[in-house]
Amino acid sequence: MERLTGLIIKAVSGFYYVEAADCVYECKARGIFRKKGISPSVGDRVEITVIADDKAQVEEILPRKNYLIRPPLANLDRLFIVASVKEPSPSTLIIDKISAVAVSKGIEPVIVFTKSDLADTSELLEIYRSVGITCFEYSTRSDNDNQRIISLLNGKISAFTGNTGVGKSSLLNSLFPELNISTAEISHKLGRGKHTTRHSKLYKVGGGYVADTPGFSTVDIERYELIRKDDIAYCFPEFEQYINDCRFTGCSHICEKGCAVIEAVKEGKIPVSRHNSYKQMYDEVKDIPNWMNKR
């Protein structure tokens, strides 16, 4: 039997669709994965054994460089955080939580502010560009940044994520009309849309692979992707140059005297909204023992 190395591009109901040697194979996973409590995921590099023309079995999951629990995605290079500037209004806390999780896993966060024709994006762009995060604005009436976004996909595995109603699927359709991803209007009664993407899948576009996901809510982050309190500061890259200048070892950067991070906030070197997000994230996990909060 022929053995190939491939990439899982879709996972549905226990079947894994693996792209290998210019073909896509429908695969089942060996029972040993279940015994070990391991499941193959979209984005995994795997070894497969070909059984028939388009059928195969997943034999081995190759080492992952990172993994998101929900939605289950492996080996991401970039995470595009999609947030609308209006309807619904943006939450810098949610953006900062997701970007911190990305940084903690070695994934580069990129932010796209949608519906820029409905409200000014300049303040939000300034906050995130000032801390070194690449960000763009987008509206259905303008595609000025489309080619710049597409250029970041080349040779990478990326995911686009955002709360319901922010226009994530509309953005992907604008970038790649051939995808024709289904969208839904926002319910004015509920103030939000409903999920239109049912499972994660990698699309081969822009010289790389892009995952459209069924949502990545703050509830999922809080439940599945908690960051240890001692590590949170390092997930805010703009803090790093100041951390070692704090007066006391083990400074929490919350309210201590002589904290270089707090001084940088006061001096306008770190955005206030970013520090506020950090404080809220720290407060949420400060009483959780480290052994219960391993990533």
FIMI-253520 format. One record per residue (C-alpha): residue number from 0; x, y, z. Coordinates in steps of 0.05 Angstrom, whole numbers, always signed. Layout:
<atoms>
(atom NUM, (X, Y, Z))
...
</atoms>
This chain:
<atoms>
(atom 0, (+0, +0, +0))
(atom 1, (+24, +70, -17))
(atom 2, (+40, +116, +41))
(atom 3, (+35, +192, +32))
(atom 4, (+43, +256, +72))
(atom 5, (-14, +304, +67))
(atom 6, (-55, +360, +99))
(atom 7, (-124, +352, +130))
(atom 8, (-168, +404, +95))
(atom 9, (-236, +383, +123))
(atom 10, (-263, +341, +180))
(atom 11, (-336, +319, +182))
(atom 12, (-369, +265, +225))
(atom 13, (-306, +223, +234))
(atom 14, (-283, +229, +162))
(atom 15, (-219, +268, +146))
(atom 16, (-206, +296, +77))
(atom 17, (-131, +296, +64))
(atom 18, (-97, +333, +7))
(atom 19, (-36, +293, -15))
(atom 20, (+0, +284, -81))
(atom 21, (-49, +330, -118))
(atom 22, (-109, +288, -96))
(atom 23, (-159, +291, -39))
(atom 24, (-169, +226, -1))
(atom 25, (-229, +210, +44))
(atom 26, (-198, +179, +106))
(atom 27, (-216, +146, +171))
(atom 28, (-168, +150, +229))
(atom 29, (-136, +89, +262))
(atom 30, (-169, +67, +326))
(atom 31, (-104, +79, +364))
(atom 32, (-117, +154, +362))
(atom 33, (-182, +144, +401))
(atom 34, (-146, +101, +453))
(atom 35, (-94, +156, +462))
(atom 36, (-148, +210, +467))
(atom 37, (-121, +245, +405))
(atom 38, (-163, +268, +345))
(atom 39, (-136, +291, +278))
(atom 40, (-156, +363, +263))
(atom 41, (-161, +409, +204))
(atom 42, (-91, +436, +191))
(atom 43, (-56, +373, +214))
(atom 44, (+1, +345, +172))
(atom 45, (-11, +270, +171))
(atom 46, (+16, +205, +143))
(atom 47, (-37, +165, +106))
(atom 48, (-40, +96, +74))
(atom 49, (-78, +94, +8))
(atom 50, (-130, +38, +8))
(atom 51, (-166, +53, -58))
(atom 52, (-166, +107, -111))
(atom 53, (-194, +161, -65))
(atom 54, (-197, +125, +2))
(atom 55, (-142, +122, +55))
(atom 56, (-128, +115, +129))
(atom 57, (-95, +165, +174))
(atom 58, (-35, +129, +204))
(atom 59, (+3, +184, +241))
(atom 60, (-6, +257, +261))
(atom 61, (+59, +294, +250))
(atom 62, (+83, +342, +305))
(atom 63, (+41, +405, +312))
(atom 64, (+70, +474, +322))
(atom 65, (+5, +497, +354))
(atom 66, (-67, +476, +365))
(atom 67, (-133, +511, +380))
(atom 68, (-183, +470, +418))
(atom 69, (-246, +506, +394))
(atom 70, (-252, +511, +337))
(atom 71, (-204, +453, +328))
(atom 72, (-148, +478, +283))
(atom 73, (-75, +459, +279))
(atom 74, (-11, +491, +253))
(atom 75, (-38, +561, +242))
(atom 76, (+11, +615, +219))
(atom 77, (-37, +675, +222))
(atom 78, (-103, +689, +256))
(atom 79, (-144, +744, +224))
(atom 80, (-189, +774, +277))
(atom 81, (-250, +805, +243))
(atom 82, (-287, +858, +283))
(atom 83, (-339, +907, +257))
(atom 84, (-337, +980, +277))
(atom 85, (-413, +982, +281))
(atom 86, (-473, +934, +282))
(atom 87, (-446, +902, +325))
(atom 88, (-398, +951, +359))
(atom 89, (-327, +927, +371))
(atom 90, (-302, +902, +438))
(atom 91, (-228, +916, +449))
(atom 92, (-230, +865, +505))
(atom 93, (-251, +809, +458))
(atom 94, (-201, +830, +406))
(atom 95, (-146, +832, +459))
(atom 96, (-165, +764, +487))
(atom 97, (-163, +731, +419))
(atom 98, (-98, +765, +399))
(atom 99, (-66, +745, +466))
(atom 100, (-86, +672, +454))
(atom 101, (-55, +676, +384))
(atom 102, (+10, +705, +411))
(atom 103, (+12, +652, +466))
(atom 104, (+11, +598, +413))
(atom 105, (+60, +629, +365))
(atom 106, (+7, +651, +316))
(atom 107, (+12, +721, +286))
(atom 108, (-52, +761, +299))
(atom 109, (-78, +806, +244))
(atom 110, (-140, +850, +254))
(atom 111, (-191, +870, +201))
(atom 112, (-242, +923, +220))
(atom 113, (-304, +913, +176))
(atom 114, (-361, +960, +159))
(atom 115, (-313, +1018, +157))
(atom 116, (-364, +1057, +116))
(atom 117, (-409, +1061, +177))
(atom 118, (-360, +1091, +228))
(atom 119, (-290, +1119, +235))
(atom 120, (-236, +1067, +245))
(atom 121, (-177, +1113, +257))
(atom 122, (-175, +1107, +333))
(atom 123, (-178, +1031, +331))
(atom 124, (-125, +1027, +276))
(atom 125, (-80, +1073, +317))
(atom 126, (-86, +1030, +380))
(atom 127, (-66, +965, +346))
(atom 128, (-16, +992, +296))
(atom 129, (+20, +1027, +354))
(atom 130, (+32, +959, +388))
(atom 131, (+58, +927, +324))
(atom 132, (-5, +888, +303))
(atom 133, (-19, +890, +229))
(atom 134, (-90, +914, +217))
(atom 135, (-135, +935, +160))
(atom 136, (-203, +965, +147))
(atom 137, (-255, +937, +100))
(atom 138, (-325, +953, +75))
(atom 139, (-368, +924, +21))
(atom 140, (-362, +991, -14))
(atom 141, (-286, +991, -17))
(atom 142, (-234, +938, -29))
(atom 143, (-172, +982, -19))
(atom 144, (-138, +934, +29))
(atom 145, (-159, +869, -5))
(atom 146, (-94, +856, -42))
(atom 147, (-53, +872, +20))
(atom 148, (-94, +821, +60))
(atom 149, (-87, +769, +6))
(atom 150, (-11, +779, +4))
(atom 151, (-7, +756, +77))
(atom 152, (-39, +689, +60))
(atom 153, (+15, +666, +11))
(atom 154, (+49, +603, +36))
(atom 155, (+12, +604, +103))
(atom 156, (-45, +569, +139))
(atom 157, (-91, +623, +164))
(atom 158, (-158, +628, +198))
(atom 159, (-210, +684, +198))
(atom 160, (-248, +690, +262))
(atom 161, (-297, +738, +293))
(atom 162, (-363, +743, +331))
(atom 163, (-428, +732, +294))
(atom 164, (-450, +788, +249))
(atom 165, (-383, +822, +239))
(atom 166, (-381, +804, +165))
(atom 167, (-328, +750, +165))
(atom 168, (-359, +709, +110))
(atom 169, (-374, +772, +69))
(atom 170, (-301, +791, +75))
(atom 171, (-278, +723, +51))
(atom 172, (-326, +726, -7))
(atom 173, (-299, +794, -26))
(atom 174, (-228, +769, -24))
(atom 175, (-245, +704, -60))
(atom 176, (-312, +707, -97))
(atom 177, (-302, +636, -121))
(atom 178, (-314, +610, -49))
(atom 179, (-387, +633, -48))
(atom 180, (-390, +624, +28))
(atom 181, (-462, +630, +53))
(atom 182, (-479, +692, +93))
(atom 183, (-538, +715, +135))
(atom 184, (-566, +783, +151))
(atom 185, (-562, +809, +222))
(atom 186, (-627, +802, +260))
(atom 187, (-647, +871, +284))
(atom 188, (-691, +839, +337))
(atom 189, (-633, +800, +367))
(atom 190, (-578, +848, +347))
(atom 191, (-537, +792, +319))
(atom 192, (-534, +743, +262))
(atom 193, (-534, +667, +264))
(atom 194, (-476, +623, +248))
(atom 195, (-475, +604, +174))
(atom 196, (-411, +562, +174))
(atom 197, (-422, +492, +202))
(atom 198, (-352, +463, +205))
(atom 199, (-279, +483, +196))
(atom 200, (-251, +474, +127))
(atom 201, (-187, +497, +93))
(atom 202, (-195, +533, +27))
(atom 203, (-136, +534, -21))
(atom 204, (-132, +607, -40))
(atom 205, (-83, +664, -43))
(atom 206, (-24, +617, -49))
(atom 207, (-40, +587, +19))
(atom 208, (-96, +557, +59))
(atom 209, (-152, +594, +95))
(atom 210, (-199, +565, +147))
(atom 211, (-269, +591, +154))
(atom 212, (-292, +572, +224))
(atom 213, (-361, +565, +257))
(atom 214, (-346, +621, +307))
(atom 215, (-295, +637, +360))
(atom 216, (-331, +670, +418))
(atom 217, (-304, +698, +482))
(atom 218, (-340, +641, +518))
(atom 219, (-298, +591, +479))
(atom 220, (-234, +629, +497))
(atom 221, (-251, +632, +571))
(atom 222, (-269, +558, +573))
(atom 223, (-216, +527, +529))
(atom 224, (-158, +576, +519))
(atom 225, (-141, +605, +587))
(atom 226, (-72, +634, +594))
(atom 227, (-34, +626, +659))
(atom 228, (-31, +691, +699))
(atom 229, (+45, +692, +697))
(atom 230, (+44, +687, +621))
(atom 231, (-9, +739, +604))
(atom 232, (+39, +798, +603))
(atom 233, (+82, +764, +551))
(atom 234, (+21, +757, +506))
(atom 235, (+18, +833, +501))
(atom 236, (+82, +845, +460))
(atom 237, (+84, +919, +476))
(atom 238, (+95, +902, +550))
(atom 239, (+158, +862, +539))
(atom 240, (+208, +919, +535))
(atom 241, (+185, +945, +603))
(atom 242, (+174, +881, +643))
(atom 243, (+246, +874, +666))
(atom 244, (+248, +946, +689))
(atom 245, (+195, +936, +743))
(atom 246, (+221, +949, +813))
(atom 247, (+198, +883, +842))
(atom 248, (+206, +812, +817))
(atom 249, (+139, +779, +803))
(atom 250, (+105, +846, +790))
(atom 251, (+33, +834, +766))
(atom 252, (+33, +901, +728))
(atom 253, (-35, +917, +759))
(atom 254, (-24, +970, +812))
(atom 255, (+47, +961, +841))
(atom 256, (+90, +1022, +855))
(atom 257, (+151, +1022, +811))
(atom 258, (+118, +982, +756))
(atom 259, (+150, +1002, +690))
(atom 260, (+89, +977, +650))
(atom 261, (+42, +1022, +689))
(atom 262, (+89, +1081, +678))
(atom 263, (+90, +1066, +603))
(atom 264, (+14, +1068, +604))
(atom 265, (+14, +1135, +640))
(atom 266, (+64, +1162, +589))
(atom 267, (+22, +1140, +531))
(atom 268, (+71, +1087, +507))
(atom 269, (+21, +1031, +519))
(atom 270, (-53, +1043, +500))
(atom 271, (-99, +1048, +561))
(atom 272, (-149, +1000, +529))
(atom 273, (-95, +946, +522))
(atom 274, (-75, +952, +595))
(atom 275, (-148, +950, +616))
(atom 276, (-157, +885, +577))
(atom 277, (-94, +856, +609))
(atom 278, (-120, +874, +679))
(atom 279, (-187, +841, +666))
(atom 280, (-155, +778, +637))
(atom 281, (-107, +774, +697))
(atom 282, (-165, +783, +746))
(atom 283, (-203, +726, +713))
(atom 284, (-147, +675, +724))
(atom 285, (-109, +702, +784))
(atom 286, (-142, +653, +833))
(atom 287, (-135, +592, +787))
(atom 288, (-76, +547, +808))
(atom 289, (-25, +539, +753))
(atom 290, (-33, +464, +751))
(atom 291, (-107, +475, +731))
(atom 292, (-89, +525, +678))
(atom 293, (-37, +493, +634))
(atom 294, (-38, +508, +559))
</atoms>
